[in-house]
């Protein structure tokens, strides 16, 4: 007999199921990578949870890729692992090829000067 889930757990599961599969996979990989980076640095789960100022359960959820973990907790984990710069540059607008391409397409081919009117104050 399976234990019944609390309403909170079933709501979280429903939110998780609505996420696109690539997003779920990405979050799972991120959690696994955070866990591996923590272990490589010889940081215990207890110590990591204390540094993140979260419970052990929240750290476990983070390392499993739970999408309901706060983004601030993810950012703090990156800071503890000395990887905050990589986190802050996830979508660096200077390297956003798609965004820059779209901006370039929107640049007008010709710019016309505005005609001066008496009320505009132009000489």
DSSP file (Angstrom, degrees, kcal/mol; ACC not computed):
  #  RESIDUE AA STRUCTURE BP1 BP2  ACC     N-H-->O    O-->H-N    N-H-->O    O-->H-N    TCO  KAPPA ALPHA  PHI   PSI    X-CA   Y-CA   Z-CA
    1    1 A X              0   0    0      0, 0.0     2,-0.2     0, 0.0     0, 0.0   0.000 360.0 360.0 360.0 128.0    0.0    0.0    0.0
    2    2 A X        -     0   0    0      1,-0.1     2,-0.1     3,-0.0     3,-0.0  -0.576 360.0-111.5 -83.5 143.1    1.4    3.4   -1.1
    3    3 A X        -     0   0    0     -2,-0.2     2,-0.2     1,-0.1    -1,-0.1  -0.459  37.3-109.1 -69.9 146.4    1.4    6.3    1.4
    4    4 A X        -     0   0    0     -2,-0.1     2,-0.2     1,-0.1    -1,-0.1  -0.549  30.6-124.2 -77.5 139.3   -0.9    9.1    0.4
    5    5 A X        -     0   0    0     -2,-0.2     2,-0.1     1,-0.1    -1,-0.1  -0.547  23.4-115.0 -80.7 147.1    0.7   12.2   -0.8
    6    6 A X     >  -     0   0    0     -2,-0.2     4,-2.1     1,-0.1     5,-0.2  -0.385  31.7-106.0 -73.2 160.9   -0.1   15.5    0.9
    7    7 A X  H  > S+     0   0    0      1,-0.2     4,-2.1     2,-0.2     5,-0.2   0.864 121.1  55.5 -57.5 -36.3   -1.9   18.1   -1.2
    8    8 A X  H  > S+     0   0    0      1,-0.2     4,-2.4     2,-0.2    -1,-0.2   0.923 107.4  48.4 -62.0 -44.5    1.3   20.1   -1.5
    9    9 A X  H  > S+     0   0    0      1,-0.2     4,-2.2     2,-0.2    -2,-0.2   0.893 112.0  48.3 -64.8 -40.6    3.2   17.2   -2.9
   10   10 A X  H  X S+     0   0    0     -4,-2.1     4,-1.9     2,-0.2    -1,-0.2   0.853 111.2  51.0 -70.5 -32.9    0.6   16.4   -5.5
   11   11 A X  H  X S+     0   0    0     -4,-2.1     4,-2.1    -5,-0.2    -2,-0.2   0.912 110.8  48.5 -67.4 -42.1    0.4   20.1   -6.5
   12   12 A X  H  X S+     0   0    0     -4,-2.4     4,-2.4     1,-0.2    -2,-0.2   0.906 110.7  51.0 -63.4 -41.0    4.2   20.2   -6.9
   13   13 A X  H  X S+     0   0    0     -4,-2.2     4,-2.3     1,-0.2    -1,-0.2   0.892 108.8  51.5 -63.4 -39.0    4.1   17.0   -9.0
   14   14 A X  H  X S+     0   0    0     -4,-1.9     4,-1.0     2,-0.2    -1,-0.2   0.900 110.7  48.1 -65.4 -40.3    1.4   18.5  -11.2
   15   15 A X  H  X S+     0   0    0     -4,-2.1     4,-0.6     1,-0.2     3,-0.4   0.905 111.8  50.2 -65.1 -41.3    3.5   21.6  -11.8
   16   16 A X  H >< S+     0   0    0     -4,-2.4     3,-1.1     1,-0.2    -2,-0.2   0.897 106.6  54.5 -64.4 -41.0    6.6   19.5  -12.6
   17   17 A X  H 3< S+     0   0    0     -4,-2.3    -1,-0.2     1,-0.3    -2,-0.2   0.760 101.9  59.3 -66.0 -24.4    4.7   17.4  -15.1
   18   18 A X  H 3< S+     0   0    0     -4,-1.0    -1,-0.3    -3,-0.4    -2,-0.2   0.675  84.0  99.6 -78.5 -17.4    3.6   20.5  -17.0
   19   19 A X  S << S-     0   0    0     -3,-1.1     5,-0.0    -4,-0.6    -3,-0.0  -0.417  87.8 -99.9 -68.8 143.8    7.2   21.5  -17.7
   20   20 A X    >>  -     0   0    0      1,-0.1     4,-2.2    -2,-0.1     3,-0.7  -0.323  31.9-115.4 -60.8 147.1    8.5   20.6  -21.1
   21   21 A X  H 3> S+     0   0    0      1,-0.3     4,-2.7     2,-0.2     5,-0.2   0.878 114.5  54.8 -54.7 -43.9   10.7   17.5  -21.2
   22   22 A X  H 3> S+     0   0    0      1,-0.2     4,-2.2     2,-0.2    -1,-0.3   0.865 108.7  50.1 -60.7 -32.6   13.9   19.3  -22.2
   23   23 A X  H <> S+     0   0    0     -3,-0.7     4,-2.6     2,-0.2     5,-0.2   0.930 110.6  48.4 -69.2 -45.2   13.4   21.7  -19.2
   24   24 A X  H  X S+     0   0    0     -4,-2.2     4,-2.2     1,-0.2    -2,-0.2   0.921 113.3  48.0 -60.5 -43.3   13.0   18.7  -16.8
   25   25 A X  H  X S+     0   0    0     -4,-2.7     4,-2.5    -5,-0.2    -1,-0.2   0.910 111.4  50.6 -63.5 -42.0   16.0   17.0  -18.2
   26   26 A X  H  X S+     0   0    0     -4,-2.2     4,-2.5    -5,-0.2    -2,-0.2   0.905 111.3  47.3 -62.7 -42.8   18.1   20.2  -17.9
   27   27 A X  H  X S+     0   0    0     -4,-2.6     4,-2.5     2,-0.2    -1,-0.2   0.887 111.2  51.7 -66.1 -38.6   17.1   20.7  -14.3
   28   28 A X  H  X S+     0   0    0     -4,-2.2     4,-2.4    -5,-0.2    -2,-0.2   0.926 111.8  46.6 -62.8 -44.3   17.9   17.1  -13.5
   29   29 A X  H  X S+     0   0    0     -4,-2.5     4,-2.8     2,-0.2    -2,-0.2   0.908 111.0  52.2 -64.5 -42.2   21.3   17.5  -15.1
   30   30 A X  H  X S+     0   0    0     -4,-2.5     4,-2.4     2,-0.2    -2,-0.2   0.928 110.7  48.0 -60.0 -44.8   21.9   20.8  -13.2
   31   31 A X  H  X S+     0   0    0     -4,-2.5     4,-2.3     1,-0.2    -2,-0.2   0.916 112.4  48.2 -61.5 -43.9   21.0   19.1   -9.9
   32   32 A X  H  X S+     0   0    0     -4,-2.4     4,-2.5     1,-0.2    -1,-0.2   0.894 111.7  50.6 -63.7 -39.5   23.3   16.2  -10.7
   33   33 A X  H  X S+     0   0    0     -4,-2.8     4,-2.7     2,-0.2    -2,-0.2   0.884 109.4  50.3 -66.8 -38.2   26.1   18.6  -11.6
   34   34 A X  H  X S+     0   0    0     -4,-2.4     4,-2.3     2,-0.2    -2,-0.2   0.917 111.6  48.8 -64.3 -42.6   25.7   20.5   -8.4
   35   35 A X  H  X S+     0   0    0     -4,-2.3     4,-2.4     2,-0.2    -2,-0.2   0.917 113.1  47.0 -62.9 -43.4   25.9   17.3   -6.4
   36   36 A X  H  X S+     0   0    0     -4,-2.5     4,-2.7     2,-0.2    -2,-0.2   0.916 111.8  50.0 -65.6 -42.9   29.0   16.2   -8.3
   37   37 A X  H  X S+     0   0    0     -4,-2.7     4,-1.4     2,-0.2    -1,-0.2   0.889 110.7  50.9 -62.7 -38.5   30.7   19.5   -7.8
   38   38 A X  H  <>S+     0   0    0     -4,-2.3     5,-2.3     2,-0.2     3,-0.3   0.940 112.1  45.9 -63.1 -47.1   29.9   19.5   -4.1
   39   39 A X  H ><5S+     0   0    0     -4,-2.4     3,-1.7     1,-0.2    -2,-0.2   0.891 108.7  55.6 -65.4 -39.2   31.3   16.0   -3.7
   40   40 A X  H 3<5S+     0   0    0     -4,-2.7    -1,-0.2     1,-0.3    -2,-0.2   0.824 108.2  49.4 -61.5 -30.2   34.5   16.9   -5.7
   41   41 A X  T 3<5S-     0   0    0     -4,-1.4    -1,-0.3    -3,-0.3    -2,-0.2   0.382 115.1-120.5 -89.0   4.1   35.1   19.7   -3.3
   42   42 A X  T < 5 +     0   0    0     -3,-1.7     2,-0.6     1,-0.2    -3,-0.2   0.881  59.1 153.4  57.8  42.2   34.6   17.3   -0.4
   43   43 A X      < -     0   0    0     -5,-2.3    -1,-0.2    -6,-0.1    -2,-0.1  -0.902  39.0-134.4-101.8 123.8   31.7   19.4    1.0
   44   44 A X     >  -     0   0    0     -2,-0.6     4,-2.6    -3,-0.1     5,-0.2  -0.288  19.8-115.0 -71.1 161.1   29.2   17.3    3.0
   45   45 A X  H  > S+     0   0    0      2,-0.2     4,-2.6     1,-0.2     5,-0.2   0.888 117.8  52.9 -63.6 -38.0   25.5   17.6    2.5
   46   46 A X  H  > S+     0   0    0      2,-0.2     4,-2.0     1,-0.2    -1,-0.2   0.935 111.6  44.8 -62.9 -46.4   25.2   19.0    6.0
   47   47 A X  H  > S+     0   0    0      2,-0.2     4,-2.4     1,-0.2    -2,-0.2   0.901 113.5  50.1 -64.8 -41.5   27.8   21.7    5.4
   48   48 A X  H  X S+     0   0    0     -4,-2.6     4,-2.2     2,-0.2    -2,-0.2   0.923 109.8  50.4 -64.4 -43.9   26.4   22.6    2.0
   49   49 A X  H  X>S+     0   0    0     -4,-2.6     5,-2.4     1,-0.2     4,-0.9   0.900 111.0  49.8 -60.8 -40.9   22.9   22.9    3.5
   50   50 A X  H  <5S+     0   0    0     -4,-2.0     3,-0.5     1,-0.2    -1,-0.2   0.917 110.6  49.2 -64.1 -43.0   24.2   25.2    6.2
   51   51 A X  H  <5S+     0   0    0     -4,-2.4    -2,-0.2     1,-0.2    -1,-0.2   0.847 114.5  45.0 -65.7 -33.8   26.1   27.4    3.7
   52   52 A X  H  <5S-     0   0    0     -4,-2.2    -1,-0.2    -5,-0.2    -2,-0.2   0.607 107.6-129.9 -81.6 -12.5   23.0   27.6    1.6
   53   53 A X  T  <5 +     0   0    0     -4,-0.9     2,-0.3    -3,-0.5    -3,-0.2   0.904  69.1 115.8  59.3  44.8   20.9   28.3    4.7
   54   54 A X  S   <S-     0   0    0     -5,-2.4    -1,-0.3    -6,-0.1    -2,-0.1  -0.843  70.9 -91.2-131.7 169.8   18.4   25.7    3.7
   55   55 A X     >  -     0   0    0     -2,-0.3     4,-1.9     1,-0.1     5,-0.1  -0.350  36.3-110.9 -77.0 164.1   17.3   22.4    5.1
   56   56 A X  H  > S+     0   0    0      1,-0.2     4,-2.3     2,-0.2     5,-0.1   0.868 119.8  56.5 -61.1 -37.1   18.9   19.1    4.2
   57   57 A X  H  > S+     0   0    0      2,-0.2     4,-2.3     1,-0.2    -1,-0.2   0.893 105.0  50.5 -64.0 -40.2   15.7   18.2    2.4
   58   58 A X  H  > S+     0   0    0      2,-0.2     4,-2.6     1,-0.2    -1,-0.2   0.901 109.5  51.2 -65.6 -39.8   15.8   21.3    0.2
   59   59 A X  H  X S+     0   0    0     -4,-1.9     4,-2.6     2,-0.2    -2,-0.2   0.919 109.6  50.3 -61.7 -42.6   19.4   20.5   -0.7
   60   60 A X  H  X S+     0   0    0     -4,-2.3     4,-0.9     1,-0.2    -2,-0.2   0.902 110.6  49.4 -62.1 -40.5   18.4   17.0   -1.7
   61   61 A X  H  X>S+     0   0    0     -4,-2.3     5,-2.6     2,-0.2     4,-0.6   0.907 110.4  51.2 -64.3 -41.1   15.6   18.5   -3.8
   62   62 A X  H ><5S+     0   0    0     -4,-2.6     3,-1.2     1,-0.2    -2,-0.2   0.929 109.6  49.4 -59.3 -46.5   18.1   20.8   -5.5
   63   63 A X  H 3<5S+     0   0    0     -4,-2.6    -1,-0.2     1,-0.3    -2,-0.2   0.639 109.0  53.2 -73.1 -13.5   20.4   18.0   -6.3
   64   64 A X  H 3<5S-     0   0    0     -4,-0.9    -1,-0.3    -3,-0.5    -2,-0.2   0.536 118.8-110.8 -92.3  -9.1   17.6   16.0   -7.8
   65   65 A X  T <<5 +     0   0    0     -3,-1.2     2,-0.3    -4,-0.6    -3,-0.2   0.761  48.2 178.7  87.0  26.3   16.6   18.9  -10.1
   66   66 A X    > < -     0   0    0     -5,-2.6     3,-1.5     1,-0.2    -1,-0.2  -0.480  22.8-148.8 -64.8 121.5   13.3   19.8   -8.4
   67   67 A X  T 3  S+     0   0    0     -2,-0.3    -1,-0.2     1,-0.3    -5,-0.0   0.596  90.2  68.6 -71.4  -9.1   11.9   22.8  -10.3
   68   68 A X  T 3  S+     0   0    0     -7,-0.1    -1,-0.3     2,-0.1     2,-0.3   0.499  71.8 109.4 -88.4  -2.5   10.2   24.2   -7.2
   69   69 A X  S <  S-     0   0    0     -3,-1.5     5,-0.1    -8,-0.1   -10,-0.0  -0.562  82.8-102.3 -71.6 135.4   13.6   25.0   -5.5
   70   70 A X    >>  -     0   0    0     -2,-0.3     4,-1.6     1,-0.1     3,-0.7  -0.251  17.1-129.8 -61.8 142.7   14.0   28.8   -5.4
   71   71 A X  H 3> S+     0   0    0      1,-0.3     4,-2.6     2,-0.2     5,-0.2   0.804 109.4  62.2 -63.6 -28.6   16.4   30.3   -8.0
   72   72 A X  H 3> S+     0   0    0      2,-0.2     4,-2.2     1,-0.2    -1,-0.3   0.855 101.4  51.5 -64.3 -34.1   18.1   32.2   -5.1
   73   73 A X  H <> S+     0   0    0     -3,-0.7     4,-2.2     2,-0.2    -2,-0.2   0.894 109.7  49.2 -68.6 -40.3   19.0   28.8   -3.7
   74   74 A X  H  X S+     0   0    0     -4,-1.6     4,-2.1     2,-0.2    -2,-0.2   0.933 111.9  48.9 -63.3 -45.4   20.5   27.7   -7.0
   75   75 A X  H  X S+     0   0    0     -4,-2.6     4,-1.9     1,-0.2    -2,-0.2   0.897 110.9  50.1 -62.3 -40.8   22.5   31.0   -7.2
   76   76 A X  H  X S+     0   0    0     -4,-2.2     4,-2.7     2,-0.2    -1,-0.2   0.886 108.2  53.1 -65.9 -38.1   23.7   30.6   -3.7
   77   77 A X  H  X S+     0   0    0     -4,-2.2     4,-2.0     1,-0.2    -1,-0.2   0.909 108.2  50.6 -61.8 -40.9   24.8   27.0   -4.5
   78   78 A X  H  <>S+     0   0    0     -4,-2.1     5,-3.7     2,-0.2     6,-0.6   0.883 110.2  50.4 -64.1 -37.2   26.8   28.4   -7.5
   79   79 A X  H ><5S+     0   0    0     -4,-1.9     3,-1.8     4,-0.3    -2,-0.2   0.938 109.4  49.7 -64.0 -47.4   28.4   30.9   -5.2
   80   80 A X  H 3<5S+     0   0    0     -4,-2.7    -1,-0.2     1,-0.3    -2,-0.2   0.855 112.2  48.8 -60.0 -35.3   29.4   28.3   -2.6
   81   81 A X  T 3<5S-     0   0    0     -4,-2.0    -1,-0.3    -5,-0.2    -2,-0.2   0.320 116.6-116.0 -87.9   8.8   30.9   26.2   -5.5
   82   82 A X  T < 5S+     0   0    0     -3,-1.8    -3,-0.2    -5,-0.1    -2,-0.1   0.847  89.4 108.4  59.2  37.7   32.8   29.3   -6.8
   83   83 A X     >< +     0   0    0     -5,-3.7     4,-1.5    -6,-0.1     3,-0.4   0.088  29.1 117.0-126.8  20.7   30.8   29.2  -10.0
   84   84 A X  H  > S+     0   0    0     -6,-0.6     4,-2.7     1,-0.2     5,-0.2   0.861  71.8  60.2 -62.1 -35.8   28.5   32.2   -9.6
   85   85 A X  H  > S+     0   0    0      1,-0.2     4,-1.3     2,-0.2    -1,-0.2   0.897 103.7  50.7 -60.2 -40.0   30.1   34.0  -12.6
   86   86 A X  H  4 S+     0   0    0     -3,-0.4    -1,-0.2     1,-0.2    -2,-0.2   0.890 111.0  49.6 -63.6 -38.1   28.9   31.2  -14.9
   87   87 A X  H >< S+     0   0    0     -4,-1.5     3,-1.4     1,-0.2     4,-0.2   0.919 109.8  49.6 -66.0 -44.3   25.4   31.5  -13.4
   88   88 A X  H 3< S+     0   0    0     -4,-2.7     3,-0.3     1,-0.3    -1,-0.2   0.715 111.1  50.9 -70.8 -19.1   25.3   35.2  -13.9
   89   89 A X  T >< S+     0   0    0     -4,-1.3     3,-1.1    -5,-0.2    -1,-0.3   0.144  72.7 115.0-102.3  19.2   26.4   34.9  -17.6
   90   90 A X  T <  S+     0   0    0     -3,-1.4     2,-0.2     1,-0.3    -1,-0.2   0.909  93.6  19.0 -55.3 -44.8   23.8   32.2  -18.5
   91   91 A X  T 3  S-     0   0    0     -3,-0.3     2,-0.5    -4,-0.2    -1,-0.3  -0.547  81.9-177.5-126.8  66.2   22.1   34.6  -21.0
   92   92 A X    X   -     0   0    0     -3,-1.1     3,-1.5    -2,-0.2     4,-0.2  -0.521  19.8-148.6 -66.6 117.3   24.7   37.2  -21.6
   93   93 A X  G >  S+     0   0    0     -2,-0.5     3,-0.9     1,-0.3    -1,-0.2   0.770  94.6  61.8 -64.9 -25.1   23.0   39.7  -23.9
   94   94 A X  G 3  S+     0   0    0      1,-0.2    -1,-0.3     6,-0.0    -2,-0.1   0.753 111.5  39.1 -70.3 -22.1   26.3   40.5  -25.6
   95   95 A X  G <  S+     0   0    0     -3,-1.5     2,-1.5     1,-0.0    -1,-0.2   0.194  82.4 118.8-110.2  14.3   26.6   36.9  -26.7
   96   96 A X    <>  -     0   0    0     -3,-0.9     4,-2.9     1,-0.2     5,-0.3  -0.641  39.1-179.0 -83.9  88.2   22.9   36.4  -27.5
   97   97 A X  H  > S+     0   0    0     -2,-1.5     4,-2.2     1,-0.2    -1,-0.2   0.876  78.8  47.9 -59.0 -41.7   23.2   35.6  -31.2
   98   98 A X  H  > S+     0   0    0      2,-0.2     4,-2.4     1,-0.2    -1,-0.2   0.948 114.6  45.4 -66.3 -48.0   19.5   35.2  -31.8
   99   99 A X  H  > S+     0   0    0      1,-0.2     4,-2.2     2,-0.2    -2,-0.2   0.908 114.1  48.5 -61.9 -43.1   18.6   38.5  -30.0
  100  100 A X  H  X S+     0   0    0     -4,-2.9     4,-2.4     2,-0.2    -1,-0.2   0.893 110.8  51.3 -65.1 -39.4   21.4   40.4  -31.8
  101  101 A X  H  X S+     0   0    0     -4,-2.2     4,-1.8    -5,-0.3    -2,-0.2   0.909 110.2  48.9 -63.1 -42.9   20.3   39.0  -35.1
  102  102 A X  H  X S+     0   0    0     -4,-2.4     4,-1.2     1,-0.2    -1,-0.2   0.886 110.9  50.6 -64.9 -38.4   16.7   40.1  -34.5
  103  103 A X  H  X S+     0   0    0     -4,-2.2     4,-0.7     1,-0.2     3,-0.4   0.917 108.3  52.2 -64.0 -42.9   17.9   43.6  -33.4
  104  104 A X  H >< S+     0   0    0     -4,-2.4     3,-0.7     1,-0.2    -1,-0.2   0.860 106.9  53.2 -62.3 -35.8   19.9   43.9  -36.6
  105  105 A X  H 3< S+     0   0    0     -4,-1.8    -1,-0.2     1,-0.2    -2,-0.2   0.805 107.1  52.8 -68.4 -28.5   16.9   43.0  -38.7
  106  106 A X  H 3< S+     0   0    0     -4,-1.2     2,-0.3    -3,-0.4    -1,-0.2   0.571  81.3 109.2 -85.0  -9.8   14.9   45.7  -37.0
  107  107 A X  S << S-     0   0    0     -4,-0.7    -3,-0.0    -3,-0.7    -4,-0.0  -0.513  78.7-113.4 -68.3 128.7   17.5   48.5  -37.7
  108  108 A X        -     0   0    0     -2,-0.3     3,-0.1     1,-0.1    -1,-0.1  -0.323  11.0-139.7 -65.4 146.1   16.0   50.8  -40.3
  109  109 A X  S    S+     0   0    0      1,-0.2     2,-0.4    -3,-0.0    -1,-0.1   0.808  88.8  22.6 -73.5 -29.8   17.7   50.8  -43.7
  110  110 A X        -     0   0    0      2,-0.0     2,-0.5     0, 0.0    -1,-0.2  -1.000  67.1-154.0-141.0 139.4   17.4   54.6  -43.9
  111  111 A X        -     0   0    0     -2,-0.4     2,-0.4    -3,-0.1     0, 0.0  -0.964  13.0-156.3-116.0 123.4   16.9   57.3  -41.3
  112  112 A X        -     0   0    0     -2,-0.5     2,-0.2     1,-0.0    -2,-0.0  -0.775  18.9-120.6 -98.7 140.5   15.2   60.5  -42.3
  113  113 A X        -     0   0    0     -2,-0.4     2,-0.2     1,-0.1     3,-0.0  -0.527  31.5-111.5 -77.1 148.4   15.8   63.7  -40.5
  114  114 A X        -     0   0    0     -2,-0.2     2,-0.3     1,-0.1    -1,-0.1  -0.552  31.4-111.8 -79.1 142.0   12.7   65.3  -39.0
  115  115 A X        -     0   0    0     -2,-0.2     2,-0.3     1,-0.1    -1,-0.1  -0.546  33.0-117.1 -73.6 136.6   11.6   68.6  -40.5
  116  116 A X        -     0   0    0     -2,-0.3     2,-0.3     5,-0.0    -1,-0.1  -0.560  31.2-164.7 -75.3 135.4   12.0   71.5  -38.2
  117  117 A X    > > -     0   0    0     -2,-0.3     3,-1.0     1,-0.1     5,-0.7  -0.811  31.0-114.2-115.8 161.1    8.8   73.2  -37.2
  118  118 A X  G > 5S+     0   0    0     -2,-0.3     3,-0.8     1,-0.2    -1,-0.1   0.857 115.6  51.2 -63.7 -34.4    8.5   76.6  -35.6
  119  119 A X  G 3 5S+     0   0    0      1,-0.2    -1,-0.2     2,-0.1    -3,-0.0   0.603  94.6  72.4 -80.4 -10.1    7.1   75.2  -32.4
  120  120 A X  G < 5S-     0   0    0     -3,-1.0    -1,-0.2     2,-0.1    -2,-0.2   0.683 102.0-123.5 -79.9 -15.9   10.0   72.7  -32.0
  121  121 A X  T < 5 +     0   0    0     -3,-0.8     2,-0.1    -4,-0.5    -3,-0.1   0.480  61.3 144.4  87.9   1.8   12.5   75.4  -31.0
  122  122 A X      <       0   0    0     -5,-0.7    -1,-0.3     1,-0.1    -2,-0.1  -0.466 360.0 360.0 -74.5 148.2   14.8   74.5  -33.9
  123  123 A X              0   0    0     -2,-0.1    -1,-0.1    -3,-0.1    -5,-0.1   0.447 360.0 360.0 -80.4 360.0   16.7   77.3  -35.6
